[in-house]
Amino acid sequence: MNQYNLPSKDDFEQMIYERHTPKVHDKVKTGRVAVAGLGGLGSHIAIALARMGVGFLHLVDFDVVEPSNLNRQEYRISHLGMAKTEALKEQLLEINPYIEIRTDNLKVTEDNAIELFQTDDIVCEAFDGPEQKAMLINTLLSEKEDVKIVSGTGMAGYGRSNEIVTKKINEQLYLCGDFVNGAKPGWGLMAPRVMICAGHEANKVIELLVKETV
């Protein structure tokens, strides 16, 4: 049996505040962050941001949890068949019951991207396909001057973890990964490198929320 009672919102925030350096939580809790794609990258990014106390998370994906996802994504056997948006929301609220979560169970397109992410300060791009990645980044950069985008590219395989880095492309766009290693036979998407890249994306989001005006 769980020996702890759910703390109040004020007590919960105070605990997070005490674990961070002064003033950090005040900035992080006002952040509005979207995660587009809730696979290996996106699910781990969202978990990290929830643990950090980001106040608003926007989860976007159109897929359901399948057995093949369990090798690298933040889902369990009990989530099989559930929409990824709902399965992940369930987990996030178990970590931090006081964050605000919006879910959109749909496919992001060039036609709906601007309206979909209209109120988000930062968008984490975590799609699998390069065409979908490029579409979202190019659409947001061309139409939304105030958004920050943190994207992942090149994280397949194993080993060489230090090759995964974060690069600033311009004032709006940051890329995380090794920029080379895509999935191929014998060199698939595996949990350790995917999680490292997800950590880079979540880390950049926190940096942007704390150090920059977004």
N, CA, C and O of each residue as an XYZ file, in Angstrom:
856
protein
N       0.842     -1.185      0.000
C       0.000      0.000      0.000
C       0.889      1.252      0.000
O       1.924      1.289      0.665
N       0.477      2.250     -0.739
C       1.231      3.506     -0.792
C       1.169      4.192      0.567
O       0.086      4.441      1.098
N       2.351      4.498      1.131
C       2.392      5.097      2.461
C       2.252      6.616      2.433
O       2.145      7.253      3.481
N       2.255      7.204      1.214
C       2.212      8.654      1.097
C       0.846      9.128      0.626
O       0.224      8.500     -0.231
N       0.388     10.226      1.184
C      -0.806     10.885      0.697
C      -0.407     11.916     -0.351
O       0.709     12.434     -0.328
N      -1.314     12.206     -1.258
C      -1.039     13.199     -2.291
C      -0.834     14.559     -1.643
O      -1.728     15.049     -0.953
N       0.331     15.187     -1.851
C       0.542     16.519     -1.275
C      -0.322     17.550     -1.988
O      -0.742     17.341     -3.126
N      -0.582     18.658     -1.315
C      -1.305     19.739     -1.950
C      -0.462     20.326     -3.073
O       0.738     20.068     -3.164
N      -1.106     21.119     -3.930
C      -0.377     21.735     -5.031
C       0.749     22.623     -4.505
O       1.859     22.593     -5.037
N       0.479     23.400     -3.481
C       1.508     24.288     -2.930
C       2.667     23.485     -2.354
O       3.829     23.832     -2.567
N       2.361     22.414     -1.625
C       3.416     21.584     -1.045
C       4.222     20.889     -2.137
O       5.444     20.781     -2.041
N       3.537     20.421     -3.169
C       4.214     19.735     -4.268
C       5.168     20.694     -4.976
O       6.314     20.344     -5.255
N       4.691     21.904     -5.265
C       5.541     22.889     -5.925
C       6.721     23.283     -5.046
O       7.820     23.519     -5.548
N       6.499     23.353     -3.751
C       7.589     23.704     -2.847
C       8.679     22.637     -2.863
O       9.865     22.955     -2.782
N       8.274     21.368     -2.967
C       9.255     20.289     -3.036
C      10.090     20.387     -4.303
O      11.305     20.196     -4.266
N       9.433     20.690     -5.438
C      10.176     20.867     -6.683
C      11.082     22.082     -6.580
O      12.241     22.042     -6.992
N      10.546     23.157     -6.031
C      11.304     24.403     -5.883
C      12.589     24.165     -5.097
O      13.648     24.683     -5.453
N      12.489     23.382     -4.032
C      13.645     23.135     -3.180
C      14.702     22.281     -3.871
O      15.880     22.351     -3.522
N      14.293     21.476     -4.847
C      15.252     20.630     -5.566
C      15.973     21.392     -6.667
O      17.028     20.961     -7.132
N      15.419     22.508     -7.082
C      16.030     23.332     -8.122
C      16.759     24.506     -7.472
O      16.573     24.789     -6.289
N      17.586     25.180     -8.260
C      18.198     26.393     -7.736
C      17.134     27.492     -7.663
O      16.126     27.411     -8.365
N      17.337     28.518     -6.826
C      16.319     29.575     -6.667
C      15.893     30.198     -7.996
O      16.719     30.433     -8.877
N      14.620     30.457     -8.124
C      13.987     31.132     -9.249
C      13.783     30.247    -10.481
O      13.047     30.624    -11.392
N      14.425     29.072    -10.520
C      14.276     28.207    -11.695
C      12.831     27.738    -11.845
O      12.256     27.840    -12.929
N      12.245     27.228    -10.775
C      10.893     26.690    -10.883
C       9.879     27.763    -11.242
O       8.905     27.486    -11.941
N      10.098     28.983    -10.772
C       9.180     30.069    -11.113
C       9.081     30.267    -12.620
O       8.019     30.612    -13.138
N      10.191     30.048    -13.323
C      10.194     30.208    -14.779
C       9.680     28.946    -15.476
O       8.902     29.023    -16.427
N      10.123     27.796    -14.994
C       9.749     26.537    -15.643
C       8.245     26.293    -15.564
O       7.651     25.813    -16.530
N       7.620     26.614    -14.434
C       6.206     26.287    -14.270
C       5.292     27.132    -15.153
O       4.124     26.792    -15.338
N       5.816     28.233    -15.703
C       5.008     29.047    -16.616
C       5.192     28.630    -18.077
O       4.548     29.189    -18.964
N       6.059     27.658    -18.330
C       6.350     27.239    -19.703
C       5.188     26.518    -20.363
O       4.449     25.770    -19.722
N       5.044     26.761    -21.665
C       4.041     26.080    -22.479
C       4.785     25.359    -23.588
O       5.268     25.977    -24.537
N       4.872     24.030    -23.455
C       5.714     23.230    -24.341
C       4.887     22.152    -25.028
O       4.129     21.428    -24.383
N       5.042     22.057    -26.349
C       4.387     21.003    -27.119
C       5.392     19.912    -27.456
O       6.566     20.189    -27.702
N       4.924     18.679    -27.466
C       5.732     17.546    -27.923
C       4.982     16.912    -29.087
O       3.916     16.323    -28.908
N       5.552     17.041    -30.276
C       4.917     16.550    -31.501
C       5.534     15.215    -31.881
O       6.665     15.165    -32.365
N       4.802     14.144    -31.664
C       5.312     12.795    -31.857
C       5.648     12.195    -30.507
O       6.520     12.706    -29.804
N       4.961     11.104    -30.126
C       5.103     10.556    -28.771
C       5.698      9.158    -28.782
O       5.266      8.281    -28.034
N       6.708      8.957    -29.650
C       7.415      7.688    -29.701
C       8.570      7.670    -28.727
O       8.459      8.176    -27.610
N       9.701      7.077    -29.157
C      10.856      6.982    -28.277
C      11.354      8.328    -27.814
O      11.624      8.519    -26.628
N      11.479      9.262    -28.732
C      11.919     10.603    -28.357
C      10.858     11.330    -27.534
O      11.109     11.742    -26.401
N       9.683     11.480    -28.113
C       8.674     12.325    -27.508
C       8.201     11.862    -26.150
O       7.989     12.682    -25.256
N       8.030     10.557    -25.974
C       7.546     10.078    -24.681
C       8.564     10.344    -23.577
O       8.189     10.717    -22.466
N       9.857     10.154    -23.876
C      10.888     10.421    -22.874
C      11.052     11.921    -22.620
O      11.303     12.334    -21.487
N      10.913     12.726    -23.654
C      10.969     14.182    -23.472
C       9.861     14.627    -22.526
O      10.110     15.372    -21.578
N       8.651     14.175    -22.781
C       7.510     14.585    -21.965
C       7.676     14.166    -20.507
O       7.351     14.932    -19.600
N       8.177     12.959    -20.278
C       8.395     12.493    -18.913
C       9.387     13.398    -18.198
O       9.154     13.787    -17.053
N      10.489     13.738    -18.859
C      11.510     14.591    -18.252
C      10.947     15.977    -17.924
O      11.225     16.528    -16.859
N      10.157     16.537    -18.842
C       9.605     17.869    -18.618
C       8.580     17.866    -17.487
O       8.489     18.829    -16.726
N       7.811     16.788    -17.377
C       6.864     16.687    -16.272
C       7.596     16.615    -14.937
O       7.169     17.225    -13.957
N       8.687     15.879    -14.900
C       9.457     15.778    -13.658
C      10.073     17.126    -13.292
O      10.253     17.424    -12.111
N      10.392     17.929    -14.281
C      10.959     19.251    -14.023
C       9.909     20.272    -13.603
O      10.258     21.358    -13.140
N       8.624     19.940    -13.758
C       7.576     20.849    -13.331
C       7.139     21.848    -14.371
O       6.587     22.893    -14.024
N       7.376     21.552    -15.668
C       6.855     22.428    -16.716
C       5.333     22.494    -16.564
O       4.672     21.463    -16.446
N       4.788     23.702    -16.569
C       3.396     23.891    -16.184
C       2.349     23.430    -17.173
O       1.247     23.049    -16.779
N       2.687     23.462    -18.483
C       1.712     23.106    -19.516
C       2.410     22.261    -20.573
O       3.405     22.685    -21.161
N       1.884     21.067    -20.810
C       2.407     20.189    -21.852
C       1.302     19.881    -22.854
O       0.176     19.545    -22.486
N       1.656     20.005    -24.126
C       0.728     19.757    -25.234
C       1.225     18.514    -25.973
O       2.273     18.552    -26.618
N       0.482     17.424    -25.881
C       0.880     16.141    -26.452
C       0.145     15.906    -27.759
O      -1.084     15.954    -27.806
N       0.909     15.648    -28.837
C       0.302     15.497    -30.160
C       0.803     14.221    -30.823
O       2.007     14.048    -31.012
N      -0.107     13.338    -31.172
C       0.214     12.109    -31.913
C      -1.094     11.490    -32.360
O      -2.132     11.714    -31.737
N      -1.060     10.709    -33.438
C      -2.285     10.073    -33.929
C      -2.251      8.556    -33.767
O      -3.191      7.870    -34.168
N      -1.178      8.030    -33.184
C      -0.929      6.591    -33.170
C      -1.398      5.954    -31.866
O      -1.719      6.644    -30.899
N      -1.430      4.616    -31.862
C      -1.732      3.841    -30.662
C      -0.493      3.060    -30.253
O       0.419      2.858    -31.055
N      -0.468      2.628    -29.012
C       0.670      1.864    -28.489
C       0.621      0.441    -29.031
O      -0.394     -0.245    -28.911
N       1.729      0.005    -29.627
C       1.851     -1.336    -30.203
C       3.003     -2.080    -29.528
O       3.874     -1.445    -28.934
N       3.027     -3.421    -29.609
C       4.115     -4.181    -28.981
C       5.506     -3.752    -29.447
O       6.458     -3.774    -28.666
N       5.625     -3.364    -30.711
C       6.944     -2.974    -31.236
C       7.458     -1.681    -30.631
O       8.636     -1.358    -30.780
N       6.592     -0.932    -29.948
C       7.008      0.320    -29.318
C       7.747      0.098    -28.005
O       8.463      0.984    -27.541
N       7.580     -1.076    -27.404
C       8.023     -1.270    -26.032
C       9.534     -1.362    -25.883
O      10.044     -1.332    -24.763
N      10.264     -1.476    -27.000
C      11.724     -1.583    -26.888
C      12.390     -0.246    -26.591
O      13.560     -0.218    -26.209
N      11.663      0.877    -26.758
C      12.333      2.166    -26.584
C      11.399      3.292    -26.157
O      11.862      4.412    -25.946
N      10.125      3.038    -26.025
C       9.169      4.106    -25.722
C       8.628      3.956    -24.304
O       8.621      2.856    -23.751
N       8.182      5.051    -23.724
C       7.747      5.086    -22.320
C       6.329      4.542    -22.149
O       5.451      5.225    -21.624
N       6.118      3.302    -22.599
C       4.816      2.678    -22.436
C       4.988      1.290    -21.840
O       6.085      0.732    -21.821
N       3.878      0.745    -21.354
C       3.895     -0.560    -20.701
C       2.906     -1.496    -21.395
O       2.114     -1.069    -22.235
N       2.964     -2.758    -21.035
C       2.035     -3.739    -21.587
C       0.590     -3.291    -21.385
O      -0.250     -3.490    -22.262
N       0.306     -2.703    -20.260
C      -1.068     -2.273    -19.959
C      -1.555     -1.178    -20.884
O      -2.758     -0.923    -20.949
N      -0.641     -0.513    -21.612
C      -1.033      0.572    -22.512
C      -1.303      0.098    -23.941
O      -1.753      0.889    -24.771
N      -1.040     -1.162    -24.242
C      -1.216     -1.639    -25.610
C      -2.645     -1.382    -26.093
O      -3.620     -1.701    -25.413
N      -2.736     -0.798    -27.287
C      -4.025     -0.480    -27.876
C      -4.560      0.897    -27.515
O      -5.506      1.376    -28.141
N      -3.969      1.538    -26.516
C      -4.405      2.884    -26.139
C      -3.808      3.923    -27.087
O      -2.732      3.712    -27.648
N      -4.495      5.025    -27.260
C      -3.899      6.162    -27.957
C      -2.675      6.615    -27.167
O      -2.714      6.688    -25.939
N      -1.591      6.919    -27.877
C      -0.372      7.338    -27.190
C      -0.602      8.604    -26.373
O      -0.035      8.759    -25.291
N      -1.424      9.500    -26.881
C      -1.707     10.728    -26.130
C      -2.288     10.417    -24.760
O      -1.892     11.020    -23.763
N      -3.222      9.479    -24.708
C      -3.882      9.169    -23.441
C      -2.993      8.319    -22.537
O      -2.978      8.519    -21.322
N      -2.252      7.373    -23.115
C      -1.352      6.541    -22.316
C      -0.268      7.383    -21.659
O       0.077      7.171    -20.497
N       0.266      8.344    -22.413
C       1.320      9.183    -21.860
C       0.754     10.177    -20.839
O       1.373     10.430    -19.805
N      -0.409     10.731    -21.131
C      -1.045     11.645    -20.175
C      -1.261     10.945    -18.841
O      -1.039     11.535    -17.783
N      -1.687      9.710    -18.886
C      -1.908      8.934    -17.663
C      -0.631      8.854    -16.830
O      -0.662      9.036    -15.613
N       0.492      8.579    -17.498
C       1.768      8.470    -16.791
C       2.232      9.819    -16.243
O       2.727      9.902    -15.119
N       2.070     10.865    -17.040
C       2.526     12.184    -16.617
C       1.783     12.656    -15.370
O       2.382     13.269    -14.486
N       0.498     12.376    -15.295
C      -0.288     12.812    -14.140
C       0.035     11.984    -12.901
O      -0.221     12.424    -11.780
N       0.592     10.796    -13.088
C       1.067     10.030    -11.945
C       2.372     10.618    -11.406
O       2.679     10.481    -10.222
N       3.136     11.274    -12.283
C       4.390     11.913    -11.875
C       4.119     13.285    -11.281
O       4.663     13.635    -10.233
N       3.279     14.058    -11.951
C       2.978     15.418    -11.511
C       1.499     15.694    -11.768
O       1.123     16.064    -12.881
N       0.664     15.521    -10.760
C      -0.788     15.650    -10.967
C      -1.265     17.078    -11.154
O      -2.450     17.306    -11.398
N      -0.357     18.048    -11.044
C      -0.775     19.448    -11.088
C      -0.390     20.168    -12.375
O      -0.680     21.355    -12.521
N       0.258     19.477    -13.310
C       0.535     20.124    -14.575
C      -0.720     20.088    -15.454
O      -1.564     19.201    -15.324
N      -0.818     21.059    -16.337
C      -1.934     21.108    -17.283
C      -1.505     20.388    -18.554
O      -0.431     20.655    -19.094
N      -2.341     19.483    -19.027
C      -2.009     18.687    -20.210
C      -3.122     18.814    -21.237
O      -4.295     18.596    -20.935
N      -2.738     19.169    -22.450
C      -3.665     19.164    -23.581
C      -3.241     18.032    -24.507
O      -2.049     17.865    -24.766
N      -4.177     17.266    -25.001
C      -3.876     16.207    -25.950
C      -4.613     16.443    -27.256
O      -5.774     16.852    -27.266
N      -3.921     16.179    -28.357
C      -4.535     16.202    -29.681
C      -4.157     14.910    -30.387
O      -3.004     14.692    -30.759
N      -5.162     14.061    -30.558
C      -4.952     12.760    -31.185
C      -5.212     12.900    -32.687
O      -6.272     12.524    -33.188
N      -4.227     13.445    -33.386
C      -4.369     13.685    -34.821
C      -2.989     13.749    -35.484
O      -1.961     13.823    -34.811
N      -2.994     13.718    -36.801
C      -1.756     13.818    -37.569
C      -1.482     15.278    -37.905
O      -2.361     15.990    -38.391
N      -0.267     15.712    -37.642
C       0.122     17.083    -37.938
C       0.370     17.234    -39.431
O       1.076     16.428    -40.036
N      -0.214     18.269    -40.019
C      -0.041     18.530    -41.446
C       0.360     19.995    -41.644
O       0.317     20.806    -40.720
N       0.742     20.293    -42.858
C       1.078     21.679    -43.193
C      -0.126     22.592    -43.004
O       0.029     23.774    -42.695
N      -1.317     22.052    -43.188
C      -2.532     22.855    -43.085
C      -2.952     23.140    -41.649
O      -3.554     24.180    -41.382
N      -2.646     22.234    -40.715
C      -3.136     22.446    -39.350
C      -2.051     22.835    -38.346
O      -2.360     23.141    -37.194
N      -0.787     22.826    -38.767
C       0.313     23.012    -37.815
C       0.278     24.362    -37.112
O       0.480     24.425    -35.899
N       0.031     25.428    -37.836
C       0.082     26.758    -37.240
C      -0.991     26.916    -36.175
O      -0.702     27.357    -35.063
N      -2.207     26.565    -36.500
C      -3.294     26.678    -35.521
C      -3.077     25.720    -34.356
O      -3.364     26.066    -33.210
N      -2.575     24.526    -34.633
C      -2.394     23.512    -33.605
C      -1.424     23.963    -32.521
O      -1.655     23.728    -31.335
N      -0.334     24.615    -32.935
C       0.706     25.011    -31.979
C       0.691     26.514    -31.692
O       1.698     27.078    -31.263
N      -0.431     27.145    -31.926
C      -0.537     28.603    -31.843
C      -0.151     29.143    -30.473
O       0.487     30.192    -30.390
N      -0.519     28.457    -29.404
C      -0.298     28.990    -28.059
C       0.910     28.375    -27.350
O       1.104     28.596    -26.155
N       1.722     27.606    -28.076
C       2.884     26.958    -27.472
C       4.135     27.808    -27.665
O       4.392     28.297    -28.765
N       4.909     27.984    -26.602
C       6.147     28.752    -26.674
C       7.270     27.967    -27.338
O       8.052     28.512    -28.117
N       7.338     26.678    -27.019
C       8.386     25.798    -27.540
C       7.726     24.556    -28.100
O       6.813     24.007    -27.484
N       8.179     24.103    -29.265
C       7.693     22.862    -29.870
C       8.858     21.891    -29.978
O       9.864     22.189    -30.622
N       8.723     20.728    -29.348
C       9.701     19.651    -29.496
C       9.250     18.771    -30.658
O       8.197     18.137    -30.598
N      10.052     18.743    -31.704
C       9.759     17.889    -32.855
C      10.347     16.522    -32.572
O      11.548     16.392    -32.333
N       9.484     15.479    -32.600
C       9.942     14.132    -32.276
C       9.321     13.098    -33.209
O       8.954     12.004    -32.782
N       9.209     13.454    -34.479
C       8.668     12.527    -35.468
C       9.717     11.522    -35.919
O      10.914     11.727    -35.714
N       9.258     10.429    -36.537
C      10.173      9.411    -37.051
C      10.698      9.755    -38.446
O      11.891      9.619    -38.715
N       9.802     10.199    -39.332
C      10.163     10.372    -40.733
C      10.779     11.720    -41.042
O      10.325     12.733    -40.510
N      11.802     11.767    -41.888
C      12.443     13.042    -42.230
C      11.517     14.018    -42.936
O      11.633     15.228    -42.743
N      10.594     13.508    -43.754
C       9.678     14.403    -44.455
C       8.748     15.107    -43.472
O       8.490     16.304    -43.605
N       8.247     14.365    -42.488
C       7.371     14.950    -41.484
C       8.127     15.953    -40.612
O       7.585     16.997    -40.251
N       9.367     15.637    -40.277
C      10.194     16.560    -39.506
C      10.355     17.879    -40.258
O      10.119     18.956    -39.713
N      10.760     17.769    -41.522
C      11.008     18.963    -42.333
C       9.742     19.792    -42.500
O       9.783     21.021    -42.444
N       8.614     19.111    -42.705
C       7.352     19.827    -42.878
C       7.031     20.676    -41.663
O       6.701     21.855    -41.800
N       7.123     20.090    -40.471
C       6.767     20.833    -39.268
C       7.725     21.990    -39.031
O       7.293     23.110    -38.757
N       9.009     21.730    -39.133
C      10.002     22.776    -38.880
C       9.827     23.928    -39.864
O       9.760     25.088    -39.459
N       9.755     23.610    -41.149
C       9.655     24.664    -42.170
C       8.361     25.457    -42.045
O       8.352     26.673    -42.237
N       7.267     24.768    -41.725
C       5.982     25.453    -41.583
C       6.005     26.422    -40.402
O       5.577     27.569    -40.528
N       6.499     25.965    -39.268
C       6.522     26.824    -38.091
C       7.500     27.983    -38.257
O       7.197     29.108    -37.859
N       8.661     27.723    -38.835
C       9.645     28.797    -39.013
C       9.142     29.869    -39.966
O       9.457     31.048    -39.802
N       8.371     29.470    -40.948
C       7.903     30.438    -41.942
C       6.707     31.249    -41.472
O       6.450     32.335    -41.991
N       5.968     30.726    -40.484
C       4.708     31.362    -40.109
C       4.649     31.846    -38.661
O       3.749     32.608    -38.308
N       5.584     31.420    -37.822
C       5.464     31.712    -36.389
C       6.811     32.207    -35.863
O       7.651     31.416    -35.434
N       6.999     33.502    -35.901
C       8.296     34.089    -35.595
C       8.682     33.982    -34.128
O       9.862     34.084    -33.793
N       7.712     33.780    -33.251
C       8.002     33.777    -31.824
C       8.215     32.388    -31.245
O       8.475     32.269    -30.047
N       8.116     31.339    -32.041
C       8.238     29.986    -31.514
C       9.695     29.531    -31.505
O      10.483     29.923    -32.366
N      10.045     28.698    -30.522
C      11.325     28.008    -30.497
C      11.059     26.539    -30.840
O      10.090     25.952    -30.358
N      11.911     25.954    -31.663
C      11.759     24.553    -32.060
C      12.999     23.785    -31.636
O      14.125     24.200    -31.913
N      12.782     22.663    -30.962
C      13.871     21.769    -30.579
C      13.595     20.434    -31.257
O      12.567     19.803    -31.011
N      14.524     20.010    -32.117
C      14.287     18.858    -32.981
C      15.373     17.803    -32.800
O      16.495     18.117    -32.404
N      15.031     16.551    -33.092
C      15.992     15.457    -33.003
C      16.255     14.831    -34.358
O      15.335     14.646    -35.155
N      17.529     14.502    -34.619
C      17.878     13.840    -35.875
C      19.159     13.035    -35.713
O      20.166     13.566    -35.245
N      19.135     11.758    -36.095
C      20.328     10.925    -36.027
C      20.587     10.394    -34.633
O      21.315     11.006    -33.852
N      19.982      9.240    -34.317
C      20.189      8.662    -32.981
C      20.093      7.148    -33.003
O      20.021      6.517    -31.948
N      20.092      6.555    -34.193
C      19.933      5.107    -34.312
C      21.194      4.384    -33.829
O      22.263      4.978    -33.692
N      21.029      3.092    -33.578
C      22.165      2.244    -33.243
C      22.507      2.255    -31.765
O      21.655      2.484    -30.906
N      23.791      1.999    -31.494
C      24.251      1.863    -30.108
C      25.691      2.372    -30.029
O      26.354      2.561    -31.049
N      26.159      2.589    -28.806
C      27.520      3.077    -28.630
C      27.666      4.525    -29.055
O      26.691      5.163    -29.454
N      28.891      5.048    -28.969
C      29.228      6.396    -29.418
C      28.235      7.441    -28.904
O      27.783      8.314    -29.645
N      27.916      7.327    -27.633
C      26.899      8.215    -27.068
C      27.332      9.672    -27.067
O      26.492     10.568    -27.146
N      28.624      9.916    -26.978
C      29.096     11.301    -26.926
C      28.994     12.019    -28.269
O      29.225     13.225    -28.352
N      28.647     11.275    -29.322
C      28.447     11.920    -30.617
C      27.106     12.643    -30.690
O      26.892     13.459    -31.586
N      26.214     12.356    -29.768
C      24.919     13.051    -29.730
C      25.113     14.389    -29.027
O      25.519     14.443    -27.866
N      24.821     15.456    -29.741
C      25.063     16.804    -29.243
C      23.856     17.689    -29.559
O      22.927     17.270    -30.250
N      23.887     18.901    -29.048
C      22.856     19.906    -29.336
C      23.505     21.065    -30.074
O      24.520     21.598    -29.627
N      22.919     21.461    -31.212
C      23.449     22.570    -31.998
C      22.381     23.648    -32.187
O      21.217     23.349    -32.453
N      22.794     24.885    -32.047
C      21.920     26.008    -32.338
C      22.041     26.340    -33.822
O      23.116     26.705    -34.297
N      20.941     26.215    -34.546
C      20.945     26.514    -35.976
C      20.685     27.995    -36.209
O      21.367     28.634    -37.010
N      19.711     28.530    -35.519
C      19.438     29.972    -35.542
C      18.691     30.321    -34.261
O      18.604     29.494    -33.354
N      18.157     31.520    -34.176
C      17.511     31.973    -32.946
C      16.241     31.195    -32.617
O      15.759     31.250    -31.486
N      15.697     30.474    -33.589
C      14.464     29.725    -33.347
C      14.650     28.219    -33.318
O      13.825     27.513    -32.738
N      15.712     27.707    -33.928
C      15.822     26.264    -34.152
C      17.075     25.678    -33.514
O      18.180     26.197    -33.670
N      16.865     24.567    -32.783
C      17.955     23.805    -32.172
C      17.806     22.346    -32.579
O      16.703     21.801    -32.549
N      18.916     21.711    -32.959
C      18.903     20.314    -33.376
C      19.712     19.474    -32.400
O      20.794     19.869    -31.965
N      19.169     18.305    -32.064
C      19.834     17.378    -31.156
C      20.012     16.028    -31.857
O      19.090     15.545    -32.515
N      21.179     15.427    -31.719
C      21.447     14.124    -32.315
C      22.875     14.042    -32.810
O      23.704     14.887    -32.474
N      23.167     13.019    -33.616
C      24.497     12.943    -34.231
C      24.456     13.373    -35.693
O      25.492     13.475    -36.350
N      23.218     13.629    -36.207
C      22.989     14.177    -37.544
C      23.372     13.213    -38.669
O      23.403     13.605    -39.835
N      23.664     11.955    -38.326
C      24.135     10.992    -39.325
C      23.350      9.696    -39.267
O      22.849      9.237    -40.293
N      23.232      9.102    -38.102
C      22.811      7.715    -37.980
C      21.296      7.536    -37.988
O      20.635      7.669    -36.958
N      20.761      7.232    -39.166
C      19.370      6.858    -39.291
C      19.215      5.359    -39.151
O      20.191      4.615    -39.251
N      17.972      4.910    -38.915
C      17.725      3.487    -38.732
C      17.927      2.725    -40.037
O      17.556      3.204    -41.109
N      18.525      1.526    -39.937
C      18.729      0.625    -41.074
C      18.895     -0.783    -40.516
O      19.053     -0.941    -39.305
N      18.863     -1.811    -41.362
C      19.010     -3.180    -40.860
C      20.286     -3.346    -40.032
O      21.375     -2.970    -40.467
N      20.135     -3.908    -38.844
C      21.260     -4.096    -37.951
C      21.645     -2.857    -37.170
O      22.586     -2.882    -36.376
N      20.919     -1.776    -37.394
C      21.260     -0.499    -36.774
C      19.958      0.248    -36.505
O      19.722      1.338    -37.026
N      19.125     -0.371    -35.679
C      17.790      0.167    -35.457
C      17.736      1.217    -34.373
O      18.754      1.625    -33.814
N      16.513      1.645    -34.090
C      16.287      2.606    -33.017
C      16.226      1.844    -31.701
O      15.343      1.012    -31.493
N      17.174      2.138    -30.817
C      17.314      1.416    -29.562
C      17.228      2.393    -28.396
O      17.599      3.561    -28.511
N      16.731      1.887    -27.272
C      16.408      2.756    -26.145
C      17.553      3.660    -25.681
O      17.308      4.849    -25.477
N      18.788      3.174    -25.500
C      19.803      4.052    -24.887
C      20.087      5.322    -25.678
O      20.053      6.410    -25.103
N      20.371      5.223    -26.993
C      20.704      6.423    -27.749
C      19.476      7.316    -27.949
O      19.590      8.542    -27.955
N      18.315      6.702    -28.110
C      17.093      7.495    -28.229
C      16.859      8.292    -26.949
O      16.480      9.462    -27.000
N      17.086      7.655    -25.802
C      16.894      8.348    -24.522
C      17.917      9.466    -24.333
O      17.600     10.515    -23.773
N      19.145      9.237    -24.803
C      20.164     10.290    -24.703
C      19.736     11.510    -25.510
O      19.848     12.643    -25.041
N      19.246     11.274    -26.726
C      18.802     12.379    -27.568
C      17.588     13.071    -26.949
O      17.486     14.297    -26.990
N      16.674     12.298    -26.381
C      15.516     12.881    -25.707
C      15.969     13.749    -24.544
O      15.396     14.810    -24.298
N      16.992     13.305    -23.830
C      17.530     14.099    -22.741
C      18.092     15.416    -23.225
O      17.935     16.442    -22.563
N      18.752     15.397    -24.387
C      19.265     16.635    -24.972
C      18.118     17.593    -25.288
O      18.206     18.788    -25.002
N      17.046     17.070    -25.874
C      15.917     17.946    -26.221
C      15.274     18.540    -24.970
O      15.012     19.741    -24.912
N      15.022     17.700    -23.975
C      14.407     18.195    -22.743
C      15.320     19.199    -22.047
O      14.849     20.196    -21.500
N      16.612     18.939    -22.066
C      17.581     19.834    -21.433
C      17.586     21.204    -22.115
O      17.654     22.234    -21.446
N      17.516     21.209    -23.436
C      17.476     22.474    -24.171
C      16.186     23.230    -23.867
O      16.206     24.454    -23.734
N      15.077     22.527    -23.756
C      13.817     23.183    -23.418
C      13.931     23.897    -22.073
O      13.529     25.054    -21.947
N      14.473     23.217    -21.078
C      14.623     23.833    -19.766
C      15.534     25.049    -19.846
O      15.250     26.080    -19.236
N      16.624     24.936    -20.592
C      17.523     26.074    -20.751
C      16.812     27.267    -21.370
O      16.990     28.400    -20.923
N      16.013     27.020    -22.391
C      15.280     28.088    -23.039
C      14.274     28.738    -22.086
O      14.124     29.960    -22.064
N      13.596     27.912    -21.308
C      12.620     28.458    -20.377
C      13.271     29.290    -19.286
O      12.715     30.301    -18.857
N      14.434     28.874    -18.840
C      15.071     29.548    -17.710
C      15.885     30.763    -18.149
O      15.873     31.796    -17.479
N      16.601     30.639    -19.288
C      17.587     31.655    -19.630
C      17.149     32.628    -20.719
O      17.729     33.704    -20.857
N      16.134     32.259    -21.489
C      15.764     33.108    -22.615
C      14.316     33.548    -22.498
O      13.523     32.908    -21.807
N      13.973     34.616    -23.157
C      12.599     35.069    -23.246
C      11.922     34.313    -24.375
O      12.359     34.385    -25.524
N      10.855     33.588    -24.054
C      10.162     32.809    -25.081
C       8.709     33.241    -25.157
O       7.947     32.707    -25.963
